Amino acid sequence: MREALERAKARFEELTERLANPNLHHDPAELRRVSKERSSLEDLVTAARRYDQVLHRLAEDTAILRQEKDPELLSMAKTEVAELEEERAKLEAELPKLLLPADPLDEKNVIVEIRAGTGGEEAALFAAEMLRMYMKYAERHGWKAEVMSMSPAGSGGAKEAILSIEGRGAYSRLKYESGVHRVQRVPETEASGRIHTSAVTVAVLPEAEEVEVELKPSDLQVDVFRSSGPGGQSVNTADSAVRIRHLPTGIVVQCQDERSQLKNKAKALKVLRARLLDMEIQEREKKLAQTRKSMVSSGDRSAKIRTYNFPQGRVTEHRIGLTLYRLPDVLEGNLDEVVDGLFHAEQAERLAASDVT
């Protein structure tokens, strides 16, 4: 670990010197890259420097304990040694985690796709509630959330919704949400009071830059049509809705929420790039899954990951065995306890497979 810390500190100093060079500011792309890399090392280097200070002070206090005769000074040194030993233990537990390679996708914005699954109207109603939950979660973190597309169902539900969330670290927090979310509750239309089980699928895709995913015009079939509301009701007299088919993969994306055809096309292309990048990520994850014990962050999209039980007011996160009895709070976007648990479980998994310790 010591060698890795020294390399990180040296790299941090090198990047700091580069940022101080006025010539770097003439190359905006390189300036962003250097700034981003330096920022990614900052927490690690701060902790490493503090660790060095703690070790230095421990050595000094230990020497005092061996040589000092004054009872008062000895007592002070013993107290400080105990505090420093405690801090050293915390840093030695934290540093290996900070040394783990960062996921290059973690700082990206995300596209969240929510679809009603089994359960008919109940599933559609819960899909709309989940859309609201993620928008509330984004609001809590100061991120910008925008509904890009929505296919409404009756009674205020949603057959499908696509949400764009922009903000630093959005993917690092939301990537754990991909999978099947199960809801158990008594529908308002159920006269006998029986609990129904429904499901909603969520896919969280990192937003792709144009340079990351190249879209050749020859690979795209673009159709325009008149947008419509629930029941086929026309909401626009112009052909503003856009449907794009990616011919090599068969992926189809449709956007009709904007009155401008250009805006709808831009949104559709944004979702298409995200889906194509996600396909690449899923292929890599499948290969990694062969050597990893579990896939906390991005496992099988068809796997049941969480249950929302309304009669008991319970949320159960199945991947880590976490149960919380505050369902209303979670649906208001207070997801951090669940997300933190998943984050720490993934870190433990990565540490077990790494050699940074």
N, C-alpha and C positions, 0 to 999 in steps of 0.2 A: 504493500500500500504506500509506503514511504516514497518509492521511486515514482509511482503514479502521481502523487501529490506534488513532487518536485517538478515533474514534467508539466503539470497543469499550471503551476505558479510561473514557470519560465515562459510558457505560451501566453499567459495572461499579460506578463510584462512586455513581451514582444508585440502583442496586439495593441497595448496601451501606447507604445512608442509609435506604432504605425498610425494610430489615430491622431497623434500629435503632429504628424507630417502634413503640411498644407497641401502637398501635391495629391494626397489621397482624396481630397475633397473635390478634385476635378473629375473623379470617376464615381458617380453616384452609386452604381451597382456594386462596385468593390467596397465602397464606404459602408453600404448597408450590410454586406456580407461580413466585413471585419467587425462592425459594431454588434451585429447579432452574435457572432462567435464569442466576442469578449463578454457580452451580457450573459451568455449561457454559462460562462466559467466563473462569474462573479461570486455566486453563493458558495461554490466549492472553495475558491481561493480565500474568501473571508473566513470560512470555517477552518481551513488549513493553517492560516496565519494565527488564528486564535488558539489552535491546537499547539502550535510551536510556542506561543507565549505561556500557555498552561504548563507545558513540559519544562520550560525554562524556570518558571517560578517554583514548580515542584522541586526541581533540583536545588534551588537556592534555599527553600524552606527545609528540605531534608538535611542540608548541610548545617543549618542553624540548629536543628534538633540534635545533631551529633555533637555540636561544639558549645552551644549556649548553656549557661548555668543559671541565668536569671529566671525564676519561676514564672514571672508575668510574661516575659518574652517567649518562653517555652510554650505557655498556654496559648498565646496568640498564634504561634507558628503551627501548633497542633490543629487549631480550629481552621486555619487557612488551608493546611494540607488536606483536611477532610473535605473542605469545599472544593478544592482543586481536583481531588481524586474523583469526586462526583461529576464535575464538569468534564474531566478527561474521559470518563466512562461514556457519558452522553455523546461526546464528539466522536469517540471511537465507534459508536454504534451508527452515528449519522454520516460520517465521511464515506464509508463504502457505498451508501445509497447515492450520495452526491457524485461519486465516481462512475456510477453506471451511465453508459452512453445515453444521451437524451434521444427520445423518439423525434426524428426530424419533422414529423407531422404535427407534433403537439401544439405548436404555436398557430396552427392554421385556423381559419374560419371553418364553419361546418354547414353541411346541408343535412337536415333531419327529415327523413321520410317516415311518415306514420300511416299505417294502413289497418283498417278494420279487418279482423280475421274471422274465426268461427264465432258465432253468436248473434249474427244478424244485426237488428236494431240496437241491441245492448252493446255490441262491439263498436258500432259506429258512434254511439253516445260516449263511450269511454275513450275512443280515439280523439274526439273533440276535447275531452277533459285532459288528455295527455298533451295535446297541442298547447292548451292553456298552461299546463304545468311547466313545460319547457320554456314558454315565453316568460313566465314568472321567474324561473330559475335564471334565465338570461338577464332579466331586470335586476335581480339580486346581485349579479356579478358586474353590472354596468355594461353589458354587451348590447349590441343592437340586434333586435329580432324582427324579421319581416316574413309574413306568410307569402310565399311565392306562388303557390297553387293550392286550390282546395276543391274537392268534389263533395258537395254537401249531401247529406242524407236527411230523411225525415226526422222530425222532433229535435232538430238542432244538432244532430250528429254529423260525422264526417266519414265518408267512405275512404278518403285518402287526403292527406295534407302534406305539403312540402314546405319546410320552414328553413329560412336562411338565418344563421346566427353569426354575427361578426364581432370579434373581440379577442384580445390576447389570451391564449391558452384555452380557447373554447374547445378545441378537439381533445386536449389533454384531460378535460373534465367530462366531456359528453361521450367519448368513445366507448365507455362502458355500457351505454344504454342500448346498444344494438342487440336485438334478439326478440323473443316472444314475451310479452307482458300479459299475465293472466289476471282477470278481474272476476271476483266472486261477490255477487250481491243479488238482492231480490228486486226484480224489475217492477216499475210502478204498475205495469199492466198484469202482473202476476197475482191473481186473486187468492191463490192458496198459500202464498207466502214462501214458495219454494226458492231456494238459492240457485241461481243460474251461473254457469261458468262461461265466460267469453274470453276472447284473446285479441290482442292488438300487436302487430309486428312493427318494430322500429329499426331503421337502418340509419346509422350516423356516418356520413361520408365527409372526408376532408375536402375542402374546396381546392380545386386544381387550378394552377396558373396556366395560361396559354402555352408557356414554354414547356410545361410538364407533360401536357397531353396535346399532341398535334391533331387537329381535325382537318382532314383533307376534304375540300368541297366535293370531290368525286365520291367520297364515302357517305355523303349525307343526302337523304331524300327529305326535302322540306315541303310540307303542305300547309296551306293557309285556309282557314274556314271561318265561318261566323260563330262567335262564342255564344254560349247559351247558359241559362241558369237552371235551377231545379225543374224537372219535368219537361225539359226541352224548351223552356221559355227563352226567347231571344233576348239578350241583354245588350246586343251591339248590332247595328245595322251594317257595319263594315266587316270585311274579312280580316279581323285583327288577330284571331287565335292562330297559334302556330303549333304544328306537330312535326317533330324531327325524328327520323329513323336513321340510326347508325347502321349502315348496310353490313359491315364486317361482323358485327356482334348481334345485330337484331334488336338492340336497345331502342326503345321508343320513349320520347319525352314530349309532353304536351303542356303548353302554358296558354292561358286565356284570360287571366285576371286583369291584365292591363288593356287599356283601350288602344294603345299603340302597338302595331304589328312589330315594329323594331324592338320595343321593350320586351314583348313576349318572346321574341326570338333570342334576345340576349339572355333572358332568364333560362330559356330552354337549353341553350348552349352551356350555360353555367352548370346546370344540373347534369347534363350529358358528360361534361368533362369530369365532374365529381364521380359519376358512376363508373366511368372508364378507369379513373385512377383507383377507385375502390376495388375494381376487378383485379388490378395488378397487386394491390395490397393483400387481397384474399388469397391469391395464388402463393404469395410469399409466406403468409401465415400458415397455410396448409403444410408447407415444407417445414416451417419451424415447429409445428405441432407434433411432428414426429420425434422431436428431441426434447420437447418441453412437457412437463407433467400435466399442465392444464392451460387453457386459454382464457384467462380472466377478462381481458380487455376486448377481444374480438373473436369470440368463439363461433361455433356453428350458429348461423342466423336463425335456424329453425328451432334452436334449443330454448326451453322455457327458462327464463332467467329470474323473473320476479313475479310475486303474487300480491295482489291488492285485495284484501278480504274486508268488505264493508261491514258485515255484521259484527266482526270482532275489532274493527278499527285497526287492522293489522297490515303491515307491509313486510313481506319476507323476501330477502335477497338470497336466492338459492345457491349462488356460486360460492358464497362465503358463510352461509348459515346465519346471517344476521336477520333478526326479527325486531321490528319497531312497532309499538302500539300507539302510533300517532299518524294515522292515515290522512286525516284532513290537513295536517301540517305539511306532509310530503306533497300532497296535491296542490298546495299553495306555492310549490317551488322550493321547499326547504329540503333539498336532496343531498346536502353536503355530507351528512353522516354516512349515507350509503356510498357516495362516491369516494369519500376518504377511506372507507373500509376496503373498497375494491382496489384503490390505488396502493394501499399498504400491502394487500395480498399479492398484487402483481410485483411490487418491489421485492417482497420476500422470495417470490418465485424466481425472479431474475437474479437476485443475490445468490440463491442456492445453485444457480447454473453458471455463475460467473467466477472469476478468480481474483476479483478486486480485494477480497478480504485476506 
